Amino acid sequence: MTVQAHLESLEKKHVALEEELHLALTSPSINDITIADIKRRKLRVKDEIQRLRSSVH
């Protein structure tokens, strides 16, 4: 997998996590631990995107 393809994959994953987070925040049955987990996963993906972008430039 090329770096560009990996970046695109991570960006799609980030968008999916953003949607998952939005749904979790609007659902009263989702607990705070689940929301924190989604936020952590989203942040890890964002950090990986930034790391890859900085290594390319």
Secondary structure, 3 states (H helix, E strand, C coil): CCHHHHHHHHHHHHHHHHHHHHHHHHCCCCCHHHHHHHHHHHHHHHHHHHHHHHHHC
